[in-house]
Amino acid sequence: MTDLRCIWCDEPVTDRHPVRVAFCGDSRIGDQLIHRECLVRTTVGGAGHQQGLCDDTEDPGPPGMSRHAAAYEAAEYREQQCQREREYLHVLRYLFSGRL
């Protein structure tokens, strides 16, 4: 069996439903696999970046944390933020619905 590795963190992809992306970079060209959390991390940035704690340079994540673990943390942080935004929008819809 081929060792399928994530193009972001270079760890084995063992998820049941990994994400396939078209990739052209380094020596790998064509469809590549990436963990869902690594894809989120490449899109929204690390948790520190999302919190405005970085200086817009590459955010490697917390010291001593693997790239995959840092991506998981970033994806979890983003998911929490999205949940808060949904709750806030729900309150706004209620307030402006005229039901008060």
N, C-alpha and C positions, 0 to 999 in steps of 0.2 A: 504494500500500500504506500502511496506517495505521501510524504510529509507535507501537508498543506499549511503554509504559514501566512500570517497576516502581513499585508504590505506596510502597515503602520508600526506595529510593535515587534514584528518578526517572531511572535510566539505561535505555536500550533493552533490552528483553527479547528476546534472540536465541537463548535455549536451545531445544533441540529439544522439551523437555517442561517448560515453565514451570508453576508452580503457580497455579491459579485459586482465589481466595478471595472470599467474600462480604464486601463492604466498605461501610461507611456512615460517611463522614467527609469533611471538607473539602467540596469540590464534586463529588467522585466517589462515586457510589452504584451498587451492583450488583456483578457479578462483575468483579474486577480481577486483573491478573497480578502475580506477585511471583517474584523469583528464589528458588530453593530455599535458598540461603545467607542471603538476606535474611529469609526466613520463620524459619529457625533462629535468626537474630540477634534477631528480635522476640520469640522465645519464651524463649530462655535468657540473653539479654543479650550484651553485648560481651565480648571476651576478658578485658579488665581486670575487668569485673564478675564473670565466672566464676572469676577468680583471687582475688577478694576485695580488689581494689586500689582500688575506687571507694567513694564515700560514698553510694551508692544514688541519686545524681542521674543524669540522662541521660548515658550514656557515649557520646560522639561518636566514639570510636576515637582512634587515634594522630594527632597533629598532621600535617597534610599528606597524610593518606590519605583517599581518597574513601570515601563512605559504603558503596558496594558492596564495595570492597576490605576495609574494616574488617569488614563482614558476612562476607565470605569467610574472613577470619582467625578470626573468632569461631566459625564453623561448623567450620573445621578443628580448632580447639582443642577444641571439644566432641566431635568425632569421635575425637580422640586420647584424651580422657578416657573415652569410652565403651569404647574398645578396652582401656584399662587395667582398667576395671571388669570387662569380660568375662573378661580373663585372671585377675584376682583371684578372681572367682567360680569359674572353672574349677579353680584351685588349691584353693579351699575345698571344692568338691565332691569332689575327689580325697582331700583330707585326711580328710573325714568319711565317705568311702565304706567305710572299714574295710579298704582295700587296703594299708595300711602294715604 
